[in-house]
């Protein structure tokens, strides 16, 4: 059987391919600059093909006395634990607002909606964290960001509203409790939207540096983003001193540009590798045909 390919389909495919290439170029350029020597970057600028290959930026980030690996462990643990807890709390709250047997659920929804518009501000947030002892410990990196996003909660609730109530009613008639219904029925049926909000929470925890600035003083507990930001600041300071005093203090050119790109690769690399495994959940229609008639 021959498949007819129209010129219009060819044009659409070409445009999509061209758009994909333009999206990939910044990432490839970032990687190429990160493995280029600093002198070559200063002389020739950013090049897709390195003029002079060098891994000095990565050696500087991952050297033996560097705290980057420890920061990686802190960030990964906080991201995994925080994402699981925040996602679970969000789904439970969404089910609460979805369940028609819950009184005043619309009033509770209004309460959550108000928090999307107004917030108490930074000072009350900081004072509450200090009062609860959320300083210089792992909980300081998890709990302040654990308060789920109302937007994610409404996203899950709206998805649950598309699930027929007969499923929950049938499970209730069979003697299932709310927790059993949530974890055995709604979690599998809502896996696509749960994967979506889990990715949102994971990105938030992975990129979280604000909690470290406000609540962490122990350098051993700095997350990855804050550690790399401090490293970049130190390199920029050395470069500024070199421009001020000349090469009398530092004989080597500080790798400011290459470290910036290597930092970007180190921080976004795990997320880029994780996304393909979650992508299938965004397009999978699980509840189609769950109930007939």
C-alpha positions in Angstrom: 0.0 0.0 0.0 1.5 3.3 -1.1 1.2 6.3 1.2 0.6 9.5 -0.6 2.7 12.4 0.6 1.3 15.8 -0.3 3.6 18.9 -0.8 1.7 20.5 2.1 2.8 17.7 4.4 6.3 18.0 3.2 6.3 21.7 3.9 4.9 21.2 7.4 7.5 18.6 8.2 10.3 20.8 6.9 9.1 23.7 9.1 8.8 21.5 12.2 12.3 20.1 11.5 13.7 23.7 11.1 12.0 24.8 14.3 13.5 21.8 16.2 17.0 22.6 14.9 16.6 26.2 16.0 15.5 25.0 19.5 18.5 22.6 19.7 21.1 25.2 18.6 21.4 27.1 21.9 21.8 23.8 23.8 24.5 22.6 21.4 26.2 25.9 21.5 26.2 26.0 25.3 27.8 22.5 25.4 30.4 23.4 22.8 31.5 26.6 24.5 31.8 24.8 27.8 34.4 22.5 26.3 36.3 25.4 24.7 39.3 27.1 26.2 38.7 30.5 27.7 41.3 32.2 25.5 39.7 30.8 22.4 36.3 32.1 23.5 37.7 35.5 24.1 39.5 35.6 20.8 36.9 34.0 18.4 33.7 34.2 20.4 31.1 31.5 20.7 31.7 28.7 18.1 29.7 25.5 17.4 33.1 23.8 16.6 35.6 24.6 19.4 38.8 26.2 18.1 40.7 24.9 21.1 39.3 22.0 23.1 39.5 22.2 26.9 37.8 20.6 29.9 39.2 23.1 32.4 35.8 24.5 33.3 34.5 21.1 34.3 37.7 20.3 36.1 37.3 23.5 38.1 33.7 22.6 39.0 34.4 19.0 39.9 37.9 19.3 41.3 38.7 17.1 44.4 38.1 19.8 46.9 35.0 21.1 45.2 31.6 21.0 47.0 29.7 20.5 43.8 29.3 16.7 44.3 28.0 17.2 47.8 25.7 19.9 46.6 24.4 17.4 43.9 23.6 14.9 46.6 21.7 17.5 48.7 19.7 18.8 45.7 18.8 15.3 44.4 17.6 14.1 47.8 15.6 17.3 48.4 14.1 17.1 44.9 13.0 13.5 45.2 11.6 13.8 48.7 10.0 17.2 48.1 8.5 16.2 44.8 6.9 13.0 46.1 5.4 14.8 49.2 4.2 17.9 47.3 2.6 15.8 44.6 0.9 13.5 47.1 -0.5 16.4 49.1 -1.7 18.2 45.9 -3.5 15.1 44.7 -5.2 14.5 48.1 -6.4 18.1 48.3 -7.6 17.9 44.7 -9.6 14.8 45.5 -11.1 16.5 48.6 -12.4 19.4 46.4 -13.5 16.9 43.8 -15.5 14.7 46.1 -19.1 15.9 46.1 -19.8 14.4 49.5 -17.5 16.9 51.1 -19.3 19.8 52.6 -18.2 23.4 51.8 -15.8 22.2 49.2 -16.6 25.2 47.1 -15.7 27.5 50.1 -12.4 25.6 50.5 -11.7 26.1 46.8 -12.3 29.8 47.2 -9.9 29.9 50.1 -7.2 28.3 47.9 -8.0 30.6 45.1 -7.4 33.6 47.3 -3.8 32.4 48.0 -3.1 32.6 44.3 -3.7 36.3 44.3 -2.5 37.4 47.8 0.4 36.3 49.9 1.7 37.3 53.3 5.1 38.4 52.1 8.7 37.6 52.7 9.0 38.7 56.4 6.2 36.5 57.8 7.5 33.6 55.7 11.0 34.0 57.1 9.7 34.4 60.7 7.6 31.3 60.4 10.4 29.2 59.1 12.7 30.4 61.9 10.0 29.7 64.5 9.5 26.1 63.1 13.2 25.5 63.2 13.6 25.3 59.5 17.2 26.5 59.5 20.5 24.6 58.6 18.8 21.3 58.0 17.3 19.3 55.1 13.8 20.3 56.1 14.6 23.9 55.3 15.1 22.8 51.7 11.9 20.8 51.6 9.1 22.1 53.8 9.1 25.8 52.7 8.5 24.7 49.1 6.2 21.9 50.2 3.2 24.2 50.3 1.7 23.1 47.0 0.8 25.4 44.2 -3.0 26.1 44.1 -2.7 26.2 40.3 -1.5 22.6 40.3 -4.2 21.6 42.7 -6.9 23.1 40.5 -5.3 21.4 37.5 -5.6 18.0 39.1 -9.1 18.7 40.4 -10.3 19.7 36.9 -8.8 16.5 35.6 -10.6 14.5 38.2 -13.9 16.2 37.3 -13.6 14.4 34.0 -13.6 11.0 35.7 -17.2 9.6 36.0 -18.5 9.7 39.6 -19.8 6.2 39.0 -16.3 4.9 39.6 -16.0 6.4 43.0 -19.6 5.5 43.9 -19.0 1.8 42.9 -15.8 1.6 44.9 -17.7 3.2 47.9 -20.5 0.6 47.6 -17.8 -2.2 47.6 -16.6 -0.8 51.0 -13.5 1.1 49.8 -12.5 4.1 51.9 -11.3 7.5 50.5 -7.6 6.7 50.9 -8.0 3.4 49.1 -10.0 5.1 46.3 -7.4 7.8 45.9 -4.3 5.6 45.8 -5.8 2.6 44.0 -8.2 4.3 41.6 -7.5 8.0 41.1 -3.7 7.8 41.1 -3.6 5.4 38.2 -6.3 7.2 36.3 -4.7 10.6 36.8 -1.1 9.5 36.1 -0.7 11.9 33.2 -1.7 15.0 35.1 0.2 13.8 38.2 3.4 13.4 36.0 2.9 16.9 34.8 2.6 18.5 38.2 5.5 16.3 39.5 7.6 17.7 36.7 6.6 21.2 37.8 7.5 20.5 41.5 10.7 18.7 40.5 11.9 21.7 38.5 11.0 24.0 41.4 13.0 22.0 43.9 15.9 21.4 41.5 16.2 25.2 40.8 15.6 26.2 44.4 18.4 28.5 45.6 16.3 31.1 47.5 15.7 28.8 50.5 19.4 28.3 50.8 20.1 32.0 50.8 17.5 32.7 53.5 17.7 29.6 55.7 21.0 27.8 55.3 24.3 29.0 56.8 26.2 25.6 56.7 28.2 25.3 53.5 27.9 21.5 53.6 24.1 21.9 53.1 24.1 24.3 50.2 22.1 23.0 47.2 23.6 22.7 43.7 22.2 26.0 42.3 23.5 28.1 45.1 26.9 26.4 45.2 27.4 27.0 41.4 26.2 30.6 41.8 28.8 31.2 44.5 31.5 29.6 42.4 30.5 31.9 39.5 30.6 34.9 41.7 34.1 34.0 43.0 35.4 33.6 39.4 33.8 36.9 38.4 35.5 38.6 41.4 38.9 37.2 40.3 38.3 38.4 36.8 37.4 41.9 38.0 40.5 42.1 40.2 42.6 41.0 37.3 41.1 43.7 35.1 41.8 46.2 37.9 45.3 45.2 38.9 46.5 43.5 35.7 48.1 40.1 35.7 50.3 40.8 38.7 47.9 38.9 41.0 46.7 36.1 38.6 48.8 34.7 35.7 45.9 32.7 34.2 42.8 34.1 32.7 39.8 33.2 34.8 37.4 31.0 32.8 34.4 33.2 33.2 32.6 32.4 30.0 33.3 28.7 29.9 32.3 28.2 33.5 29.0 29.9 32.8 28.3 27.4 30.1 29.6 24.4 32.0 27.4 25.5 34.9 24.3 25.6 32.6 25.2 22.1 31.3 25.6 20.7 34.8 22.3 22.2 36.1 20.0 21.4 33.2 21.6 18.1 32.2 19.7 15.9 34.6 16.3 17.6 33.8 16.9 17.2 30.0 17.7 13.5 30.5 14.6 13.0 32.7 12.1 14.6 30.5 11.9 11.9 27.8 10.9 9.4 30.4 8.0 11.6 31.5 6.9 12.7 28.1 4.7 9.7 27.3 2.5 10.6 30.3 1.5 13.9 28.7 -0.1 12.2 25.7 -1.5 9.1 27.2 -5.2 9.0 27.6 -5.8 6.6 30.5 -9.4 7.2 31.3 -10.8 6.8 27.8 -13.1 3.9 27.9 -12.8 3.5 31.7 -16.7 3.4 32.0 -19.1 2.6 29.2 -22.7 3.5 29.0 
